């Protein structure tokens, strides 16, 4: 997790999936994830094709995407 962030577990359903709340302070960049079919090892976390759902309760969320993890970490998109 990024510095200053907090993760709280709300529910654990028979060790199949977990519902969590993730607090991210303003201005914090979290992590670079990959959703490719195969993990290439360049991202901080491998999520596979469809493992996570995010919903912003308060504030704004900015997402960057691309194939170059280093560029995405700098806050730029590569198309």
C-alpha positions in Angstrom: 0.0 0.0 0.0 1.1 3.6 -0.6 2.2 5.6 2.4 -0.7 7.2 4.3 -3.3 4.8 2.9 -5.4 2.6 5.1 -7.2 -0.7 4.2 -10.1 -2.0 6.3 -11.8 -5.3 5.7 -15.6 -5.2 5.8 -16.5 -8.8 5.0 -14.7 -12.0 4.1 -16.9 -14.5 2.2 -15.6 -18.0 2.8 -12.1 -17.1 1.7 -13.3 -16.6 -1.8 -13.5 -12.8 -1.9 -13.1 -9.9 0.5 -15.0 -6.6 0.6 -12.7 -3.7 1.7 -12.6 0.0 2.1 -9.4 1.7 1.0 -8.7 5.3 2.3 -6.3 7.3 0.1 -5.3 10.8 1.2 -5.5 13.6 -1.3 -2.5 13.7 -3.7 -1.5 10.1 -3.1 -0.5 7.9 -6.0 -1.2 4.3 -5.1 0.2 1.6 -7.3 0.5 0.4 -10.9 -1.5 -2.7 -11.6 -1.7 -5.0 -14.6 -4.8 -6.5 -16.0 -3.1 -8.4 -18.9 -3.8 -12.0 -19.5 -0.3 -12.9 -18.4 1.8 -11.1 -15.7 4.8 -9.5 -17.3 6.3 -8.6 -13.9 6.5 -4.8 -14.6 3.6 -3.7 -12.5 3.4 -3.5 -8.7 0.4 -5.8 -8.5 -1.2 -8.4 -10.9 -4.9 -8.3 -11.0 -5.6 -10.5 -13.9 -8.4 -9.8 -16.3 -11.2 -8.9 -13.8 -10.5 -9.0 -10.1 -11.1 -5.6 -8.6 -13.9 -3.0 -8.5 -13.3 0.5 -7.2 -15.9 3.1 -6.3 -15.1 6.6 -5.2 -17.2 7.7 -2.2 -15.8 11.2 -1.8 -13.3 13.2 -3.8 -11.8 12.6 -7.2 -9.9 9.7 -8.7 -7.4 10.0 -11.6 -6.4 6.9 -13.5 -3.5 6.6 -15.9 -3.2 3.6 -18.3 -0.8 2.3 -20.8 1.6 -0.5 -21.6 4.8 1.2 -20.2 4.7 0.8 -16.3 7.4 3.4 -15.8 5.5 6.1 -17.8 2.3 5.3 -15.9 4.1 5.6 -12.5 5.1 9.2 -13.6 1.4 10.0 -14.1 1.2 9.9 -17.9 -0.9 7.9 -20.2 0.4 5.9 -23.1 -2.0 4.9 -25.8 
